[in-house]
Amino acid sequence: MSGKIELIKVAEPSEIERKSFEIIDSEVVEPRKYDGIEWQIARRMVHTTADFELIDLVRIHSDAVTSGLEALRSGCTIVTDTEMARCGIPMRRMNPLNCKVRCLMNDPEVIASAKMNNTTRAHAALDMTANILKPEIHVIGNAPTALIRLVKLIEDGVIDPPALVVGMPVGFVNAAESKYLLMNHKDIPYITIEGRKGGSALAACVINALAEVVLAERGLSSAL
């Protein structure tokens, strides 16, 4: 790279985020594919990954935003399929909403069950989650087996559809397929991505976008 590099002068983390959103807004011209809260979700996904293609790949069920916001307003339980996703939903956003974020992947019973039944820990954790925690929101950013198992439990009537499923497994083995399974069930409010892209950070950022909406409604700040 040659020539003079002009750095953007920012210091505070909140200012960095605000400036990032300004840049994204300026580079995605209107009319956009999404607007309102749906745009806030898609924009945060781009902010998390610097991948503008996600705007074309994200799929949002018609009930997902309303149902997800209502769950957060009521102080819901959120379950993630990885510790990374759990850590990606900071308690500075969740505590003011009285929401809990759990991940059972490292639970000894989950590990034992996975070994005994020759399944993945994500599959075993989903079963335990359904029986014990009964979360209103599922955040799946890594394991296709978790998303496949969740859809199966709903299909079989073992559990009711949750308020929201953020289904964004990443990779090459059943990642895209698991998301198509999710999108084929119109009674499950979902936010997902077509194809192989995804990840824990991406799935977590969807909850952060929705949480910011509820915090703003209440005149609160996440204190970034």
C-alpha positions in Angstrom: 0.0 0.0 0.0 1.4 3.4 -1.0 0.3 7.0 -0.3 -0.8 8.7 2.8 -3.2 6.8 5.2 -5.9 8.9 6.8 -6.9 7.5 10.1 -10.3 8.1 11.6 -9.9 9.9 14.9 -12.0 8.2 17.6 -11.3 7.3 21.2 -14.3 6.0 23.0 -15.7 2.5 22.2 -19.2 3.9 21.8 -17.9 6.4 19.3 -16.1 3.6 17.3 -19.4 1.7 17.1 -21.4 4.8 16.2 -18.9 5.7 13.4 -18.9 2.1 12.2 -22.7 2.2 11.8 -22.5 5.5 10.0 -20.0 4.0 7.5 -22.3 1.0 6.9 -25.3 3.2 6.5 -23.4 5.3 3.9 -22.3 2.3 1.9 -25.6 0.6 1.7 -27.8 3.0 -0.2 -31.5 3.3 0.2 -33.9 1.7 -0.5 -32.4 -1.1 1.5 -33.6 -4.7 1.6 -34.5 -4.2 5.3 -35.6 -1.2 7.3 -36.4 -0.4 10.9 -35.4 -2.9 13.5 -34.7 -5.5 10.8 -32.1 -3.1 9.4 -30.6 -2.6 12.8 -30.1 -6.4 13.0 -28.6 -6.7 9.5 -26.4 -3.7 10.1 -25.0 -5.1 13.3 -24.3 -8.4 11.5 -22.3 -6.4 9.0 -20.6 -4.5 11.8 -19.6 -7.8 13.5 -18.1 -9.4 10.3 -17.4 -6.6 7.8 -19.2 -8.8 5.4 -21.8 -6.8 3.4 -23.0 -10.0 1.6 -24.9 -10.9 4.8 -27.5 -8.3 4.0 -28.5 -10.5 1.0 -28.2 -13.8 2.9 -30.0 -13.0 6.2 -33.6 -14.4 6.4 -36.0 -13.0 9.0 -39.3 -14.8 9.8 -42.2 -12.4 9.8 -42.8 -12.9 13.5 -39.2 -13.1 14.6 -38.6 -9.4 15.6 -41.9 -9.0 17.4 -41.6 -12.3 19.3 -38.0 -11.9 20.1 -38.5 -8.4 21.5 -41.4 -9.5 23.6 -39.3 -12.3 25.1 -36.5 -9.9 26.0 -39.0 -7.4 27.5 -40.4 -10.2 29.7 -36.9 -11.2 31.1 -36.4 -14.4 29.2 -33.9 -17.3 29.4 -31.5 -17.5 26.4 -29.5 -20.6 25.7 -26.5 -20.7 23.4 -24.7 -23.7 21.8 -21.3 -22.4 22.6 -19.5 -20.5 25.4 -18.3 -18.0 22.8 -21.9 -17.1 21.9 -22.8 -16.9 25.6 -19.9 -14.5 26.2 -20.8 -12.5 23.1 -24.1 -11.5 24.7 -22.8 -9.3 27.5 -24.6 -9.1 30.8 -24.4 -5.3 30.7 -27.2 -5.7 28.2 -29.0 -8.6 29.8 -29.0 -7.6 33.5 -31.1 -4.5 33.0 -33.6 -6.7 31.1 -33.6 -9.4 33.8 -32.6 -11.9 31.1 -30.4 -15.0 31.7 -27.9 -16.5 29.2 -26.9 -20.1 29.7 -24.8 -22.7 27.8 -24.7 -26.3 28.9 -22.0 -27.6 26.5 -19.6 -28.2 29.4 -22.1 -29.6 31.8 -20.8 -33.0 33.1 -24.2 -34.6 32.4 -24.2 -33.4 28.9 -20.7 -34.7 28.3 -21.6 -38.1 29.8 -24.8 -38.3 27.7 -23.0 -37.5 24.5 -20.5 -40.3 25.1 -23.1 -42.8 26.2 -25.4 -42.1 23.2 -22.6 -41.5 20.7 -23.9 -38.0 19.8 -22.4 -34.6 19.8 -22.4 -32.5 22.9 -24.4 -29.9 21.1 -27.1 -32.6 20.5 -27.0 -33.7 24.1 -27.1 -30.1 25.4 -30.1 -29.4 23.3 -32.0 -32.3 24.9 -31.1 -31.2 28.4 -31.9 -27.6 27.6 -35.4 -28.6 26.4 -36.1 -30.6 29.5 -34.6 -28.3 32.2 -34.2 -24.7 31.1 -37.0 -24.4 28.6 -35.6 -21.3 27.1 -37.6 -18.7 25.2 -34.7 -17.9 22.8 -32.2 -20.4 21.3 -28.9 -19.0 19.9 -27.1 -21.5 17.7 -24.1 -20.2 15.9 -21.8 -23.2 15.6 -23.4 -26.6 15.7 -25.7 -27.9 12.9 -26.5 -30.9 15.1 -28.0 -28.6 17.7 -30.2 -26.8 15.2 -31.3 -30.1 13.6 -32.1 -31.5 17.0 -34.1 -28.4 18.0 -36.2 -28.6 14.8 -36.8 -32.3 15.4 -38.0 -31.8 19.0 -40.4 -29.1 17.7 -41.6 -31.3 14.9 -42.3 -34.2 17.3 -44.2 -32.0 19.7 -41.7 -32.6 22.5 -41.3 -28.8 22.9 -43.3 -25.9 21.7 -41.7 -23.5 19.2 -39.7 -20.9 21.2 -40.1 -17.2 20.9 -37.1 -17.0 18.7 -34.4 -19.2 17.1 -31.3 -17.5 16.0 -29.9 -20.3 13.8 -26.6 -19.6 12.2 -24.4 -22.7 12.2 -21.2 -22.2 10.2 -19.3 -24.7 8.1 -19.4 -27.3 5.4 -21.2 -30.3 7.0 -24.9 -29.8 7.4 -24.6 -26.1 8.2 -26.6 -24.9 5.2 -28.9 -27.9 5.4 -29.8 -27.3 9.0 -30.7 -23.7 8.3 -33.0 -24.8 5.4 -34.7 -27.2 7.8 -35.3 -24.2 10.1 -36.7 -22.0 7.3 -39.1 -24.8 6.2 -41.0 -24.5 9.4 -43.1 -21.4 9.2 -44.3 -21.8 12.8 -40.8 -21.2 14.2 -39.8 -17.5 14.5 -36.3 -17.5 13.2 -33.4 -15.3 12.1 -31.0 -17.2 10.0 -28.5 -17.0 7.1 -28.7 -18.9 3.8 -25.7 -21.0 3.0 -22.5 -21.9 4.9 -21.8 -18.6 6.7 -22.5 -18.1 10.3 -20.7 -18.3 13.6 -21.1 -17.7 17.3 -20.2 -14.0 17.2 -22.7 -13.5 14.4 -25.5 -15.3 16.2 -24.8 -13.4 19.4 -24.9 -10.0 17.7 -28.5 -10.5 16.7 -29.5 -10.7 20.3 -27.4 -7.6 21.1 -29.3 -5.7 18.3 -32.7 -6.7 19.7 -31.5 -6.0 23.3 -30.5 -2.5 22.3 -34.0 -1.8 21.0 -35.5 -2.8 24.4 -32.9 -0.8 26.3 -33.6 2.3 24.2 -37.4 1.8 24.9 -36.6 2.0 28.6 -34.2 4.9 28.3 -31.3 2.7 29.3 -27.8 2.4 27.9 -25.7 -0.7 27.6 -22.7 1.4 28.6 -20.4 0.3 25.7 
